[in-house]
């Protein structure tokens, strides 16, 4: 994945976004083709737009056992 936001090009406060929400396809939680790099601001804006449309429920599924339990966020381009 690239070290910048795919929406605005920011290189700080980056997050990992699921292109297809986990609520729709929890089986794609760790599929690299379903992940995108967004800065926190763009990721929040995307979530806000989706919420306004009623796309995402307020709960998310539990990750499969043995997988990362915390968000996979990086700051300042850390790998």
mmCIF file of the N, C-alpha and C atoms, coordinates in Angstrom:
data_MODEL
# 
_entry.id   MODEL 
# 
loop_
_atom_site.group_PDB 
_atom_site.id 
_atom_site.type_symbol 
_atom_site.label_atom_id 
_atom_site.label_alt_id 
_atom_site.label_comp_id 
_atom_site.label_asym_id 
_atom_site.label_entity_id 
_atom_site.label_seq_id 
_atom_site.pdbx_PDB_ins_code 
_atom_site.Cartn_x 
_atom_site.Cartn_y 
_atom_site.Cartn_z 
_atom_site.occupancy 
_atom_site.B_iso_or_equiv 
_atom_site.pdbx_formal_charge 
_atom_site.auth_seq_id 
_atom_site.auth_comp_id 
_atom_site.auth_asym_id 
_atom_site.auth_atom_id 
_atom_site.pdbx_PDB_model_num 
ATOM 1   N N  . UNK A 1 1  ? 0.838   -1.181  0.000  1.00 0.00 ? 1  UNK A N  1 
ATOM 2   C CA . UNK A 1 1  ? 0.000   0.000   0.000  1.00 0.00 ? 1  UNK A CA 1 
ATOM 3   C C  . UNK A 1 1  ? 0.878   1.238   0.000  1.00 0.00 ? 1  UNK A C  1 
ATOM 4   N N  . UNK A 1 2  ? 0.352   2.279   -0.562 1.00 0.00 ? 2  UNK A N  1 
ATOM 5   C CA . UNK A 1 2  ? 1.112   3.515   -0.676 1.00 0.00 ? 2  UNK A CA 1 
ATOM 6   C C  . UNK A 1 2  ? 1.145   4.259   0.664  1.00 0.00 ? 2  UNK A C  1 
ATOM 7   N N  . UNK A 1 3  ? 2.184   5.069   0.895  1.00 0.00 ? 3  UNK A N  1 
ATOM 8   C CA . UNK A 1 3  ? 2.310   5.809   2.158  1.00 0.00 ? 3  UNK A CA 1 
ATOM 9   C C  . UNK A 1 3  ? 1.618   7.169   2.128  1.00 0.00 ? 3  UNK A C  1 
ATOM 10  N N  . UNK A 1 4  ? 0.445   7.259   1.483  1.00 0.00 ? 4  UNK A N  1 
ATOM 11  C CA . UNK A 1 4  ? -0.290  8.529   1.412  1.00 0.00 ? 4  UNK A CA 1 
ATOM 12  C C  . UNK A 1 4  ? -1.774  8.220   1.222  1.00 0.00 ? 4  UNK A C  1 
ATOM 13  N N  . UNK A 1 5  ? -2.613  9.187   1.572  1.00 0.00 ? 5  UNK A N  1 
ATOM 14  C CA . UNK A 1 5  ? -4.062  9.047   1.432  1.00 0.00 ? 5  UNK A CA 1 
ATOM 15  C C  . UNK A 1 5  ? -4.418  8.969   -0.049 1.00 0.00 ? 5  UNK A C  1 
ATOM 16  N N  . UNK A 1 6  ? -5.192  7.960   -0.419 1.00 0.00 ? 6  UNK A N  1 
ATOM 17  C CA . UNK A 1 6  ? -5.552  7.801   -1.829 1.00 0.00 ? 6  UNK A CA 1 
ATOM 18  C C  . UNK A 1 6  ? -6.590  8.825   -2.284 1.00 0.00 ? 6  UNK A C  1 
ATOM 19  N N  . UNK A 1 7  ? -7.177  9.574   -1.344 1.00 0.00 ? 7  UNK A N  1 
ATOM 20  C CA . UNK A 1 7  ? -8.149  10.598  -1.707 1.00 0.00 ? 7  UNK A CA 1 
ATOM 21  C C  . UNK A 1 7  ? -7.506  11.972  -1.837 1.00 0.00 ? 7  UNK A C  1 
ATOM 22  N N  . UNK A 1 8  ? -6.750  12.393  -0.799 1.00 0.00 ? 8  UNK A N  1 
ATOM 23  C CA . UNK A 1 8  ? -6.219  13.764  -0.805 1.00 0.00 ? 8  UNK A CA 1 
ATOM 24  C C  . UNK A 1 8  ? -4.695  13.837  -0.875 1.00 0.00 ? 8  UNK A C  1 
ATOM 25  N N  . UNK A 1 9  ? -4.005  12.706  -0.729 1.00 0.00 ? 9  UNK A N  1 
ATOM 26  C CA . UNK A 1 9  ? -2.546  12.693  -0.819 1.00 0.00 ? 9  UNK A CA 1 
ATOM 27  C C  . UNK A 1 9  ? -1.827  12.980  0.486  1.00 0.00 ? 9  UNK A C  1 
ATOM 28  N N  . UNK A 1 10 ? -2.565  13.179  1.585  1.00 0.00 ? 10 UNK A N  1 
ATOM 29  C CA . UNK A 1 10 ? -1.924  13.452  2.882  1.00 0.00 ? 10 UNK A CA 1 
ATOM 30  C C  . UNK A 1 10 ? -0.980  12.305  3.248  1.00 0.00 ? 10 UNK A C  1 
ATOM 31  N N  . UNK A 1 11 ? 0.089   12.642  3.970  1.00 0.00 ? 11 UNK A N  1 
ATOM 32  C CA . UNK A 1 11 ? 1.066   11.640  4.376  1.00 0.00 ? 11 UNK A CA 1 
ATOM 33  C C  . UNK A 1 11 ? 1.108   11.457  5.889  1.00 0.00 ? 11 UNK A C  1 
ATOM 34  N N  . UNK A 1 12 ? 0.206   12.111  6.599  1.00 0.00 ? 12 UNK A N  1 
ATOM 35  C CA . UNK A 1 12 ? 0.170   11.997  8.059  1.00 0.00 ? 12 UNK A CA 1 
ATOM 36  C C  . UNK A 1 12 ? -1.201  11.534  8.516  1.00 0.00 ? 12 UNK A C  1 
ATOM 37  N N  . UNK A 1 13 ? -1.246  10.942  9.710  1.00 0.00 ? 13 UNK A N  1 
ATOM 38  C CA . UNK A 1 13 ? -2.478  10.488  10.338 1.00 0.00 ? 13 UNK A CA 1 
ATOM 39  C C  . UNK A 1 13 ? -3.251  9.549   9.419  1.00 0.00 ? 13 UNK A C  1 
ATOM 40  N N  . UNK A 1 14 ? -2.535  8.547   8.894  1.00 0.00 ? 14 UNK A N  1 
ATOM 41  C CA . UNK A 1 14 ? -3.124  7.605   7.946  1.00 0.00 ? 14 UNK A CA 1 
ATOM 42  C C  . UNK A 1 14 ? -3.858  6.470   8.656  1.00 0.00 ? 14 UNK A C  1 
ATOM 43  N N  . UNK A 1 15 ? -4.901  5.971   8.012  1.00 0.00 ? 15 UNK A N  1 
ATOM 44  C CA . UNK A 1 15 ? -5.674  4.841   8.517  1.00 0.00 ? 15 UNK A CA 1 
ATOM 45  C C  . UNK A 1 15 ? -5.869  3.840   7.383  1.00 0.00 ? 15 UNK A C  1 
ATOM 46  N N  . UNK A 1 16 ? -6.301  2.653   7.751  1.00 0.00 ? 16 UNK A N  1 
ATOM 47  C CA . UNK A 1 16 ? -6.652  1.644   6.764  1.00 0.00 ? 16 UNK A CA 1 
ATOM 48  C C  . UNK A 1 16 ? -8.168  1.620   6.659  1.00 0.00 ? 16 UNK A C  1 
ATOM 49  N N  . UNK A 1 17 ? -8.676  1.705   5.443  1.00 0.00 ? 17 UNK A N  1 
ATOM 50  C CA . UNK A 1 17 ? -10.114 1.705   5.196  1.00 0.00 ? 17 UNK A CA 1 
ATOM 51  C C  . UNK A 1 17 ? -10.504 0.430   4.472  1.00 0.00 ? 17 UNK A C  1 
ATOM 52  N N  . UNK A 1 18 ? -11.681 -0.088  4.793  1.00 0.00 ? 18 UNK A N  1 
ATOM 53  C CA . UNK A 1 18 ? -12.231 -1.235  4.069  1.00 0.00 ? 18 UNK A CA 1 
ATOM 54  C C  . UNK A 1 18 ? -13.122 -0.705  2.953  1.00 0.00 ? 18 UNK A C  1 
ATOM 55  N N  . UNK A 1 19 ? -12.773 -1.011  1.715  1.00 0.00 ? 19 UNK A N  1 
ATOM 56  C CA . UNK A 1 19 ? -13.559 -0.554  0.567  1.00 0.00 ? 19 UNK A CA 1 
ATOM 57  C C  . UNK A 1 19 ? -14.981 -1.101  0.645  1.00 0.00 ? 19 UNK A C  1 
ATOM 58  N N  . UNK A 1 20 ? -15.095 -2.396  0.869  1.00 0.00 ? 20 UNK A N  1 
ATOM 59  C CA . UNK A 1 20 ? -16.392 -3.014  1.138  1.00 0.00 ? 20 UNK A CA 1 
ATOM 60  C C  . UNK A 1 20 ? -16.469 -3.150  2.651  1.00 0.00 ? 20 UNK A C  1 
ATOM 61  N N  . UNK A 1 21 ? -17.443 -2.504  3.291  1.00 0.00 ? 21 UNK A N  1 
ATOM 62  C CA . UNK A 1 21 ? -17.514 -2.491  4.754  1.00 0.00 ? 21 UNK A CA 1 
ATOM 63  C C  . UNK A 1 21 ? -17.537 -3.894  5.365  1.00 0.00 ? 21 UNK A C  1 
ATOM 64  N N  . UNK A 1 22 ? -16.918 -4.003  6.537  1.00 0.00 ? 22 UNK A N  1 
ATOM 65  C CA . UNK A 1 22 ? -16.898 -5.273  7.250  1.00 0.00 ? 22 UNK A CA 1 
ATOM 66  C C  . UNK A 1 22 ? -18.301 -5.773  7.555  1.00 0.00 ? 22 UNK A C  1 
ATOM 67  N N  . UNK A 1 23 ? -19.231 -4.840  7.725  1.00 0.00 ? 23 UNK A N  1 
ATOM 68  C CA . UNK A 1 23 ? -20.606 -5.238  8.013  1.00 0.00 ? 23 UNK A CA 1 
ATOM 69  C C  . UNK A 1 23 ? -21.227 -5.995  6.848  1.00 0.00 ? 23 UNK A C  1 
ATOM 70  N N  . UNK A 1 24 ? -20.742 -5.726  5.632  1.00 0.00 ? 24 UNK A N  1 
ATOM 71  C CA . UNK A 1 24 ? -21.244 -6.427  4.453  1.00 0.00 ? 24 UNK A CA 1 
ATOM 72  C C  . UNK A 1 24 ? -20.452 -7.692  4.158  1.00 0.00 ? 24 UNK A C  1 
ATOM 73  N N  . UNK A 1 25 ? -19.130 -7.622  4.327  1.00 0.00 ? 25 UNK A N  1 
ATOM 74  C CA . UNK A 1 25 ? -18.260 -8.754  3.977  1.00 0.00 ? 25 UNK A CA 1 
ATOM 75  C C  . UNK A 1 25 ? -17.169 -8.934  5.031  1.00 0.00 ? 25 UNK A C  1 
ATOM 76  N N  . UNK A 1 26 ? -17.509 -9.471  6.199  1.00 0.00 ? 26 UNK A N  1 
ATOM 77  C CA . UNK A 1 26 ? -16.489 -9.674  7.230  1.00 0.00 ? 26 UNK A CA 1 
ATOM 78  C C  . UNK A 1 26 ? -15.372 -10.610 6.782  1.00 0.00 ? 26 UNK A C  1 
ATOM 79  N N  . UNK A 1 27 ? -15.642 -11.461 5.796  1.00 0.00 ? 27 UNK A N  1 
ATOM 80  C CA . UNK A 1 27 ? -14.627 -12.379 5.292  1.00 0.00 ? 27 UNK A CA 1 
ATOM 81  C C  . UNK A 1 27 ? -13.507 -11.646 4.547  1.00 0.00 ? 27 UNK A C  1 
ATOM 82  N N  . UNK A 1 28 ? -13.731 -10.380 4.184  1.00 0.00 ? 28 UNK A N  1 
ATOM 83  C CA . UNK A 1 28 ? -12.704 -9.602  3.478  1.00 0.00 ? 28 UNK A CA 1 
ATOM 84  C C  . UNK A 1 28 ? -11.916 -8.682  4.411  1.00 0.00 ? 28 UNK A C  1 
ATOM 85  N N  . UNK A 1 29 ? -12.047 -8.890  5.711  1.00 0.00 ? 29 UNK A N  1 
ATOM 86  C CA . UNK A 1 29 ? -11.414 -8.004  6.695  1.00 0.00 ? 29 UNK A CA 1 
ATOM 87  C C  . UNK A 1 29 ? -9.912  -7.857  6.475  1.00 0.00 ? 29 UNK A C  1 
ATOM 88  N N  . UNK A 1 30 ? -9.238  -8.919  6.076  1.00 0.00 ? 30 UNK A N  1 
ATOM 89  C CA . UNK A 1 30 ? -7.783  -8.878  5.932  1.00 0.00 ? 30 UNK A CA 1 
ATOM 90  C C  . UNK A 1 30 ? -7.340  -9.112  4.485  1.00 0.00 ? 30 UNK A C  1 
ATOM 91  N N  . UNK A 1 31 ? -8.260  -8.940  3.556  1.00 0.00 ? 31 UNK A N  1 
ATOM 92  C CA . UNK A 1 31 ? -7.962  -9.087  2.129  1.00 0.00 ? 31 UNK A CA 1 
ATOM 93  C C  . UNK A 1 31 ? -7.369  -7.772  1.622  1.00 0.00 ? 31 UNK A C  1 
ATOM 94  N N  . UNK A 1 32 ? -6.128  -7.797  1.170  1.00 0.00 ? 32 UNK A N  1 
ATOM 95  C CA . UNK A 1 32 ? -5.439  -6.578  0.742  1.00 0.00 ? 32 UNK A CA 1 
ATOM 96  C C  . UNK A 1 32 ? -6.167  -5.857  -0.391 1.00 0.00 ? 32 UNK A C  1 
ATOM 97  N N  . UNK A 1 33 ? -6.892  -6.596  -1.225 1.00 0.00 ? 33 UNK A N  1 
ATOM 98  C CA . UNK A 1 33 ? -7.640  -5.953  -2.309 1.00 0.00 ? 33 UNK A CA 1 
ATOM 99  C C  . UNK A 1 33 ? -8.833  -5.149  -1.794 1.00 0.00 ? 33 UNK A C  1 
ATOM 100 N N  . UNK A 1 34 ? -9.221  -5.392  -0.549 1.00 0.00 ? 34 UNK A N  1 
ATOM 101 C CA . UNK A 1 34 ? -10.348 -4.665  0.038  1.00 0.00 ? 34 UNK A CA 1 
ATOM 102 C C  . UNK A 1 34 ? -9.887  -3.524  0.943  1.00 0.00 ? 34 UNK A C  1 
ATOM 103 N N  . UNK A 1 35 ? -8.601  -3.293  1.028  1.00 0.00 ? 35 UNK A N  1 
ATOM 104 C CA . UNK A 1 35 ? -8.064  -2.254  1.907  1.00 0.00 ? 35 UNK A CA 1 
ATOM 105 C C  . UNK A 1 35 ? -7.584  -1.062  1.106  1.00 0.00 ? 35 UNK A C  1 
ATOM 106 N N  . UNK A 1 36 ? -7.706  0.111   1.708  1.00 0.00 ? 36 UNK A N  1 
ATOM 107 C CA . UNK A 1 36 ? -7.254  1.351   1.081  1.00 0.00 ? 36 UNK A CA 1 
ATOM 108 C C  . UNK A 1 36 ? -6.632  2.219   2.165  1.00 0.00 ? 36 UNK A C  1 
ATOM 109 N N  . UNK A 1 37 ? -5.698  3.060   1.800  1.00 0.00 ? 37 UNK A N  1 
ATOM 110 C CA . UNK A 1 37 ? -5.082  4.000   2.737  1.00 0.00 ? 37 UNK A CA 1 
ATOM 111 C C  . UNK A 1 37 ? -5.809  5.332   2.617  1.00 0.00 ? 37 UNK A C  1 
ATOM 112 N N  . UNK A 1 38 ? -6.358  5.791   3.737  1.00 0.00 ? 38 UNK A N  1 
ATOM 113 C CA . UNK A 1 38 ? -6.997  7.102   3.801  1.00 0.00 ? 38 UNK A CA 1 
ATOM 114 C C  . UNK A 1 38 ? -6.489  7.822   5.031  1.00 0.00 ? 38 UNK A C  1 
ATOM 115 N N  . UNK A 1 39 ? -6.385  9.142   4.957  1.00 0.00 ? 39 UNK A N  1 
ATOM 116 C CA . UNK A 1 39 ? -6.065  9.904   6.166  1.00 0.00 ? 39 UNK A CA 1 
ATOM 117 C C  . UNK A 1 39 ? -7.304  9.877   7.057  1.00 0.00 ? 39 UNK A C  1 
ATOM 118 N N  . UNK A 1 40 ? -7.115  10.169  8.322  1.00 0.00 ? 40 UNK A N  1 
ATOM 119 C CA . UNK A 1 40 ? -8.227  10.111  9.263  1.00 0.00 ? 40 UNK A CA 1 
ATOM 120 C C  . UNK A 1 40 ? -9.381  11.018  8.822  1.00 0.00 ? 40 UNK A C  1 
ATOM 121 N N  . UNK A 1 41 ? -9.058  12.189  8.285  1.00 0.00 ? 41 UNK A N  1 
ATOM 122 C CA . UNK A 1 41 ? -10.083 13.127  7.860  1.00 0.00 ? 41 UNK A CA 1 
ATOM 123 C C  . UNK A 1 41 ? -10.926 12.564  6.707  1.00 0.00 ? 41 UNK A C  1 
ATOM 124 N N  . UNK A 1 42 ? -10.282 12.025  5.683  1.00 0.00 ? 42 UNK A N  1 
ATOM 125 C CA . UNK A 1 42 ? -11.011 11.449  4.549  1.00 0.00 ? 42 UNK A CA 1 
ATOM 126 C C  . UNK A 1 42 ? -11.786 10.204  4.966  1.00 0.00 ? 42 UNK A C  1 
ATOM 127 N N  . UNK A 1 43 ? -11.201 9.389   5.851  1.00 0.00 ? 43 UNK A N  1 
ATOM 128 C CA . UNK A 1 43 ? -11.884 8.192   6.321  1.00 0.00 ? 43 UNK A CA 1 
ATOM 129 C C  . UNK A 1 43 ? -13.139 8.575   7.109  1.00 0.00 ? 43 UNK A C  1 
ATOM 130 N N  . UNK A 1 44 ? -13.029 9.602   7.948  1.00 0.00 ? 44 UNK A N  1 
ATOM 131 C CA . UNK A 1 44 ? -14.188 10.071  8.720  1.00 0.00 ? 44 UNK A CA 1 
ATOM 132 C C  . UNK A 1 44 ? -15.254 10.636  7.798  1.00 0.00 ? 44 UNK A C  1 
ATOM 133 N N  . UNK A 1 45 ? -14.835 11.393  6.780  1.00 0.00 ? 45 UNK A N  1 
ATOM 134 C CA . UNK A 1 45 ? -15.789 11.974  5.838  1.00 0.00 ? 45 UNK A CA 1 
ATOM 135 C C  . UNK A 1 45 ? -16.525 10.864  5.092  1.00 0.00 ? 45 UNK A C  1 
ATOM 136 N N  . UNK A 1 46 ? -15.808 9.818   4.716  1.00 0.00 ? 46 UNK A N  1 
ATOM 137 C CA . UNK A 1 46 ? -16.434 8.684   4.028  1.00 0.00 ? 46 UNK A CA 1 
ATOM 138 C C  . UNK A 1 46 ? -17.444 8.016   4.946  1.00 0.00 ? 46 UNK A C  1 
ATOM 139 N N  . UNK A 1 47 ? -17.068 7.798   6.197  1.00 0.00 ? 47 UNK A N  1 
ATOM 140 C CA . UNK A 1 47 ? -17.974 7.171   7.161  1.00 0.00 ? 47 UNK A CA 1 
ATOM 141 C C  . UNK A 1 47 ? -19.198 8.047   7.407  1.00 0.00 ? 47 UNK A C  1 
ATOM 142 N N  . UNK A 1 48 ? -18.995 9.357   7.480  1.00 0.00 ? 48 UNK A N  1 
ATOM 143 C CA . UNK A 1 48 ? -20.121 10.273  7.685  1.00 0.00 ? 48 UNK A CA 1 
ATOM 144 C C  . UNK A 1 48 ? -21.094 10.215  6.512  1.00 0.00 ? 48 UNK A C  1 
ATOM 145 N N  . UNK A 1 49 ? -20.559 10.197  5.285  1.00 0.00 ? 49 UNK A N  1 
ATOM 146 C CA . UNK A 1 49 ? -21.423 10.111  4.095  1.00 0.00 ? 49 UNK A CA 1 
ATOM 147 C C  . UNK A 1 49 ? -22.199 8.798   4.095  1.00 0.00 ? 49 UNK A C  1 
ATOM 148 N N  . UNK A 1 50 ? -21.516 7.713   4.426  1.00 0.00 ? 50 UNK A N  1 
ATOM 149 C CA . UNK A 1 50 ? -22.167 6.412   4.444  1.00 0.00 ? 50 UNK A CA 1 
ATOM 150 C C  . UNK A 1 50 ? -23.235 6.358   5.528  1.00 0.00 ? 50 UNK A C  1 
ATOM 151 N N  . UNK A 1 51 ? -22.939 6.921   6.675  1.00 0.00 ? 51 UNK A N  1 
ATOM 152 C CA . UNK A 1 51 ? -23.894 6.940   7.774  1.00 0.00 ? 51 UNK A CA 1 
ATOM 153 C C  . UNK A 1 51 ? -25.137 7.734   7.394  1.00 0.00 ? 51 UNK A C  1 
ATOM 154 N N  . UNK A 1 52 ? -24.936 8.854   6.710  1.00 0.00 ? 52 UNK A N  1 
ATOM 155 C CA . UNK A 1 52 ? -26.065 9.668   6.264  1.00 0.00 ? 52 UNK A CA 1 
ATOM 156 C C  . UNK A 1 52 ? -26.971 8.879   5.319  1.00 0.00 ? 52 UNK A C  1 
ATOM 157 N N  . UNK A 1 53 ? -26.370 7.955   4.568  1.00 0.00 ? 53 UNK A N  1 
ATOM 158 C CA . UNK A 1 53 ? -27.137 7.145   3.629  1.00 0.00 ? 53 UNK A CA 1 
ATOM 159 C C  . UNK A 1 53 ? -27.668 5.866   4.271  1.00 0.00 ? 53 UNK A C  1 
ATOM 160 N N  . UNK A 1 54 ? -27.294 5.648   5.548  1.00 0.00 ? 54 UNK A N  1 
ATOM 161 C CA . UNK A 1 54 ? -27.728 4.443   6.240  1.00 0.00 ? 54 UNK A CA 1 
ATOM 162 C C  . UNK A 1 54 ? -27.008 3.193   5.779  1.00 0.00 ? 54 UNK A C  1 
ATOM 163 N N  . UNK A 1 55 ? -25.777 3.362   5.277  1.00 0.00 ? 55 UNK A N  1 
ATOM 164 C CA . UNK A 1 55 ? -25.036 2.232   4.733  1.00 0.00 ? 55 UNK A CA 1 
ATOM 165 C C  . UNK A 1 55 ? -24.415 1.370   5.822  1.00 0.00 ? 55 UNK A C  1 
ATOM 166 N N  . UNK A 1 56 ? -23.838 1.974   6.850  1.00 0.00 ? 56 UNK A N  1 
ATOM 167 C CA . UNK A 1 56 ? -23.139 1.218   7.880  1.00 0.00 ? 56 UNK A CA 1 
ATOM 168 C C  . UNK A 1 56 ? -23.959 1.143   9.159  1.00 0.00 ? 56 UNK A C  1 
ATOM 169 N N  . UNK A 1 57 ? -24.183 -0.054  9.677  1.00 0.00 ? 57 UNK A N  1 
ATOM 170 C CA . UNK A 1 57 ? -24.750 -0.148  11.013 1.00 0.00 ? 57 UNK A CA 1 
ATOM 171 C C  . UNK A 1 57 ? -23.735 0.342   12.038 1.00 0.00 ? 57 UNK A C  1 
ATOM 172 N N  . UNK A 1 58 ? -24.182 0.595   13.247 1.00 0.00 ? 58 UNK A N  1 
ATOM 173 C CA . UNK A 1 58 ? -23.293 1.160   14.266 1.00 0.00 ? 58 UNK A CA 1 
ATOM 174 C C  . UNK A 1 58 ? -22.351 0.148   14.884 1.00 0.00 ? 58 UNK A C  1 
ATOM 175 N N  . UNK A 1 59 ? -22.536 -1.149  14.620 1.00 0.00 ? 59 UNK A N  1 
ATOM 176 C CA . UNK A 1 59 ? -21.658 -2.158  15.204 1.00 0.00 ? 59 UNK A CA 1 
ATOM 177 C C  . UNK A 1 59 ? -20.827 -2.807  14.120 1.00 0.00 ? 59 UNK A C  1 
ATOM 178 N N  . UNK A 1 60 ? -19.675 -3.311  14.516 1.00 0.00 ? 60 UNK A N  1 
ATOM 179 C CA . UNK A 1 60 ? -18.816 -4.015  13.566 1.00 0.00 ? 60 UNK A CA 1 
ATOM 180 C C  . UNK A 1 60 ? -18.568 -5.422  14.089 1.00 0.00 ? 60 UNK A C  1 
ATOM 181 N N  . UNK A 1 61 ? -18.295 -6.366  13.205 1.00 0.00 ? 61 UNK A N  1 
ATOM 182 C CA . UNK A 1 61 ? -18.073 -7.747  13.636 1.00 0.00 ? 61 UNK A CA 1 
ATOM 183 C C  . UNK A 1 61 ? -16.764 -7.903  14.385 1.00 0.00 ? 61 UNK A C  1 
ATOM 184 N N  . UNK A 1 62 ? -16.692 -8.946  15.170 1.00 0.00 ? 62 UNK A N  1 
ATOM 185 C CA . UNK A 1 62 ? -15.466 -9.277  15.890 1.00 0.00 ? 62 UNK A CA 1 
ATOM 186 C C  . UNK A 1 62 ? -14.501 -9.942  14.921 1.00 0.00 ? 62 UNK A C  1 
ATOM 187 N N  . UNK A 1 63 ? -13.211 -9.515  14.929 1.00 0.00 ? 63 UNK A N  1 
ATOM 188 C CA . UNK A 1 63 ? -12.251 -10.156 14.023 1.00 0.00 ? 63 UNK A CA 1 
ATOM 189 C C  . UNK A 1 63 ? -12.078 -11.636 14.361 1.00 0.00 ? 63 UNK A C  1 
ATOM 190 N N  . UNK A 1 64 ? -11.717 -12.448 13.381 1.00 0.00 ? 64 UNK A N  1 
ATOM 191 C CA . UNK A 1 64 ? -11.482 -13.862 13.653 1.00 0.00 ? 64 UNK A CA 1 
ATOM 192 C C  . UNK A 1 64 ? -10.381 -14.033 14.689 1.00 0.00 ? 64 UNK A C  1 
ATOM 193 N N  . UNK A 1 65 ? -10.481 -15.083 15.495 1.00 0.00 ? 65 UNK A N  1 
ATOM 194 C CA . UNK A 1 65 ? -9.473  -15.332 16.523 1.00 0.00 ? 65 UNK A CA 1 
ATOM 195 C C  . UNK A 1 65 ? -8.100  -15.478 15.884 1.00 0.00 ? 65 UNK A C  1 
ATOM 196 N N  . UNK A 1 66 ? -7.091  -14.900 16.536 1.00 0.00 ? 66 UNK A N  1 
ATOM 197 C CA . UNK A 1 66 ? -5.736  -14.960 16.027 1.00 0.00 ? 66 UNK A CA 1 
ATOM 198 C C  . UNK A 1 66 ? -5.393  -13.825 15.087 1.00 0.00 ? 66 UNK A C  1 
ATOM 199 N N  . UNK A 1 67 ? -6.355  -12.977 14.744 1.00 0.00 ? 67 UNK A N  1 
ATOM 200 C CA . UNK A 1 67 ? -6.107  -11.830 13.878 1.00 0.00 ? 67 UNK A CA 1 
ATOM 201 C C  . UNK A 1 67 ? -5.937  -10.589 14.743 1.00 0.00 ? 67 UNK A C  1 
ATOM 202 N N  . UNK A 1 68 ? -5.448  -9.521  14.144 1.00 0.00 ? 68 UNK A N  1 
ATOM 203 C CA . UNK A 1 68 ? -5.246  -8.265  14.857 1.00 0.00 ? 68 UNK A CA 1 
ATOM 204 C C  . UNK A 1 68 ? -6.557  -7.827  15.498 1.00 0.00 ? 68 UNK A C  1 
ATOM 205 N N  . UNK A 1 69 ? -6.495  -7.415  16.742 1.00 0.00 ? 69 UNK A N  1 
ATOM 206 C CA . UNK A 1 69 ? -7.692  -7.008  17.461 1.00 0.00 ? 69 UNK A CA 1 
ATOM 207 C C  . UNK A 1 69 ? -7.845  -5.500  17.518 1.00 0.00 ? 69 UNK A C  1 
ATOM 208 N N  . UNK A 1 70 ? -6.835  -4.751  17.125 1.00 0.00 ? 70 UNK A N  1 
ATOM 209 C CA . UNK A 1 70 ? -6.874  -3.299  17.158 1.00 0.00 ? 70 UNK A CA 1 
ATOM 210 C C  . UNK A 1 70 ? -6.795  -2.747  15.747 1.00 0.00 ? 70 UNK A C  1 
ATOM 211 N N  . UNK A 1 71 ? -7.286  -1.507  15.526 1.00 0.00 ? 71 UNK A N  1 
ATOM 212 C CA . UNK A 1 71 ? -7.180  -0.906  14.194 1.00 0.00 ? 71 UNK A CA 1 
ATOM 213 C C  . UNK A 1 71 ? -5.731  -0.857  13.723 1.00 0.00 ? 71 UNK A C  1 
ATOM 214 N N  . UNK A 1 72 ? -5.528  -1.018  12.441 1.00 0.00 ? 72 UNK A N  1 
ATOM 215 C CA . UNK A 1 72 ? -4.190  -1.006  11.866 1.00 0.00 ? 72 UNK A CA 1 
ATOM 216 C C  . UNK A 1 72 ? -3.866  0.393   11.349 1.00 0.00 ? 72 UNK A C  1 
ATOM 217 N N  . UNK A 1 73 ? -3.672  1.319   12.262 1.00 0.00 ? 73 UNK A N  1 
ATOM 218 C CA . UNK A 1 73 ? -3.404  2.710   11.898 1.00 0.00 ? 73 UNK A CA 1 
ATOM 219 C C  . UNK A 1 73 ? -1.917  2.996   12.020 1.00 0.00 ? 73 UNK A C  1 
ATOM 220 N N  . UNK A 1 74 ? -1.451  3.908   11.191 1.00 0.00 ? 74 UNK A N  1 
ATOM 221 C CA . UNK A 1 74 ? -0.083  4.389   11.309 1.00 0.00 ? 74 UNK A CA 1 
ATOM 222 C C  . UNK A 1 74 ? -0.097  5.890   11.352 1.00 0.00 ? 74 UNK A C  1 
ATOM 223 N N  . UNK A 1 75 ? 0.932   6.460   11.924 1.00 0.00 ? 75 UNK A N  1 
ATOM 224 C CA . UNK A 1 75 ? 1.074   7.904   11.971 1.00 0.00 ? 75 UNK A CA 1 
ATOM 225 C C  . UNK A 1 75 ? 2.356   8.297   11.269 1.00 0.00 ? 75 UNK A C  1 
ATOM 226 N N  . UNK A 1 76 ? 2.296   9.339   10.505 1.00 0.00 ? 76 UNK A N  1 
ATOM 227 C CA . UNK A 1 76 ? 3.497   9.913   9.894  1.00 0.00 ? 76 UNK A CA 1 
ATOM 228 C C  . UNK A 1 76 ? 4.245   8.970   8.972  1.00 0.00 ? 76 UNK A C  1 
ATOM 229 N N  . UNK A 1 77 ? 3.556   8.047   8.344  1.00 0.00 ? 77 UNK A N  1 
ATOM 230 C CA . UNK A 1 77 ? 4.212   7.170   7.375  1.00 0.00 ? 77 UNK A CA 1 
ATOM 231 C C  . UNK A 1 77 ? 4.966   6.016   7.975  1.00 0.00 ? 77 UNK A C  1 
ATOM 232 N N  . UNK A 1 78 ? 4.779   5.741   9.306  1.00 0.00 ? 78 UNK A N  1 
ATOM 233 C CA . UNK A 1 78 ? 5.441   4.599   9.903  1.00 0.00 ? 78 UNK A CA 1 
ATOM 234 C C  . UNK A 1 78 ? 5.018   3.324   9.194  1.00 0.00 ? 78 UNK A C  1 
ATOM 235 N N  . UNK A 1 79 ? 5.889   2.380   9.095  1.00 0.00 ? 79 UNK A N  1 
ATOM 236 C CA . UNK A 1 79 ? 5.568   1.111   8.438  1.00 0.00 ? 79 UNK A CA 1 
ATOM 237 C C  . UNK A 1 79 ? 5.092   0.109   9.448  1.00 0.00 ? 79 UNK A C  1 
# 
